[in-house]
Amino acid sequence: MQYVIKIIISALIIAGVSELGKKFTPVAAVLASLPLVSILAIIWLYSETKNVQKIIDLSNGIFWAVLPSLIFFLVLPLLLKNGLKFTPAMIISAITMFITYSIYIFVLAKFGIKI
């Protein structure tokens, strides 16, 4: 039952942001930029495990993982502004983000940081 509740709450948040985006783009952008997925994941993890160390580890991992994800939001609008259709732009942006993550994780490992 708890799993179903998690799915419903998460889906409602995503649908809500999507609907807001149709009428109030700035508000939707602010809501989408909030780390809602991270916050929900932390809440669900804590409610299921009560393990503070797992929360610390997840929070640290999220911190280090955020930076390379930002490349997606740079590449996507650039591709769309230059006339690329939505689906190829999404695919290229996702691939670019994946490559950026791979390089980023490699570099962090050189400094002894694990995500």
C-alpha positions in Angstrom: 0.0 0.0 0.0 2.8 2.4 0.9 4.3 1.8 -2.6 1.0 2.8 -4.2 0.8 6.0 -2.1 4.4 6.9 -3.2 3.4 6.4 -6.9 0.3 8.5 -6.6 1.9 11.4 -4.7 4.9 11.4 -7.2 2.6 11.3 -10.2 0.4 14.1 -8.9 3.4 16.3 -8.5 4.7 15.6 -12.0 1.2 16.1 -13.5 0.7 19.3 -11.5 3.9 20.8 -12.8 3.1 19.8 -16.3 -0.4 21.4 -16.1 1.0 24.6 -14.6 3.5 24.8 -17.4 0.6 25.2 -19.9 -0.6 28.4 -18.2 2.1 29.7 -15.8 5.5 28.7 -17.3 7.6 30.7 -14.7 5.8 29.1 -11.8 6.1 25.6 -13.4 9.8 26.3 -14.0 10.4 27.2 -10.3 8.5 24.1 -9.1 10.3 21.8 -11.6 13.6 23.2 -10.5 13.0 22.3 -6.9 14.6 19.0 -5.9 11.2 17.4 -5.5 12.3 14.0 -6.6 15.3 14.2 -4.3 13.1 15.4 -1.4 10.5 12.6 -2.0 13.2 10.0 -2.3 14.7 11.1 1.0 11.4 11.1 2.7 10.5 7.6 1.3 13.9 6.2 2.2 13.7 7.6 5.8 10.1 6.5 6.3 11.0 2.9 5.2 14.4 2.5 6.9 14.8 5.2 9.6 18.5 5.0 8.7 20.1 8.4 8.9 23.4 7.2 7.4 21.5 6.2 4.2 20.0 9.7 4.1 23.4 11.3 4.5 24.8 9.1 1.8 21.9 9.8 -0.6 22.1 13.5 0.1 25.8 13.6 -0.6 25.3 11.6 -3.8 22.6 13.9 -5.0 24.7 17.0 -4.3 27.5 15.7 -6.5 25.1 14.4 -9.2 23.2 17.7 -9.7 25.9 19.6 -11.6 26.2 17.4 -14.7 22.5 17.2 -15.1 22.4 21.0 -15.8 24.0 20.5 -19.2 20.7 19.0 -20.3 18.9 22.3 -19.7 21.6 24.1 -21.7 21.6 21.8 -24.7 17.9 21.2 -25.1 16.8 24.9 -25.6 19.8 25.5 -27.9 18.9 22.6 -30.1 15.2 23.6 -30.2 16.0 27.3 -31.0 18.2 26.1 -33.9 15.2 24.3 -35.4 15.8 20.7 -34.3 12.6 18.8 -33.7 11.6 18.0 -30.1 12.3 14.2 -30.1 15.8 14.4 -31.6 16.6 17.4 -29.4 15.5 15.4 -26.3 17.6 12.4 -27.4 20.7 14.4 -28.1 20.3 16.4 -24.9 20.0 13.1 -22.9 23.0 11.6 -24.6 25.0 14.8 -24.0 24.0 14.6 -20.3 25.0 10.9 -20.1 28.4 11.7 -21.6 28.8 14.6 -19.2 27.9 12.3 -16.3 30.5 9.7 -17.4 33.3 12.3 -17.6 32.2 13.9 -14.4 32.2 10.6 -12.4 35.6 9.7 -13.9 37.0 13.1 -12.8 35.4 12.9 -9.3 36.9 9.4 -8.8 40.3 10.9 -9.5 39.7 13.1 -6.4 38.4 10.2 -4.3 34.8 11.3 -4.5 32.2 8.6 -5.2 28.6 9.4 -6.1 
